[in-house]
Amino acid sequence: MSNYQYLIKNKSLKKKDRKILIMLHGYGSNYNDLISLSDFFGDDYIYISLQANHSLDINSYCWWSLHFDVNHKIQSNFEQAKNSVENLNKFIQNGIVQKYNISNENIILLGFSQGAMLAYALSLNFYDNYKKVIGLSGKIIEEIINLGSNNKYKDHKFYCSHGLFDQTIPISSARKASKWFNKNKINHKYQEFQSQHNLSMENIEAVKNWLKNIN
């Protein structure tokens, strides 16, 4: 089992049926990137911000590497991505769920950019483990998803958002993902914001409201 470094906040939370928000950063970032969202979402959650273990530079990590194809389009290393999905699931289940005595029903995955792609794959491949996902500025990579039958996802709830002016992952990719969720009967809320490849305050407030409504 691969080990991942992580930051944790509110680990001593004693609330019954305590919920855990697992954060997955984007390509080239680190575990410090998303933990500040805890300031907006409140103290009802244990927050764990995981760090990818593929190093790019000082304080810069990725879940899998990227490369340019012959048409100069960015492509993912699918084999590395599949391994990341498998290894991260094992780590969450053995290194977090058991350690902190958390029910899978109370896990919410929150991913930004490449982290959102990873969160979607974790939820869809391991459908009993992760039924709630917040996917921010991401897309679907079908090559790393093993889709089950529709009835496997009847209890899933996704929140998906994207910036209209995103130049890193175009809005067309997010709209395509939303259509893909509809086709596969995966319950999700999709919103677009007047932003680029980042999180606006309006987007953060929308996530906060979604979290309130799924509890």
ABEGO torsion letter per residue (X at the ends): XBBBBBBBBGAABABBGBBBBBBBBBBGBBAAAAAAAAAAAEAABBBBBBBBABBABBGBBBABBBBBBAAGBBBBBAAAAAAAAAAAAAAAAAAAAAAAGBBAAABBBBBBEAAAAAAAAAAAABAAABABBBBBGBBBBAAABBBBBAAAAAABBBBBBBBAABAABBAAAAAAAAAAAAAAGBBBBBBBBBBBBBBBAAAAAAAAAAAAAAX
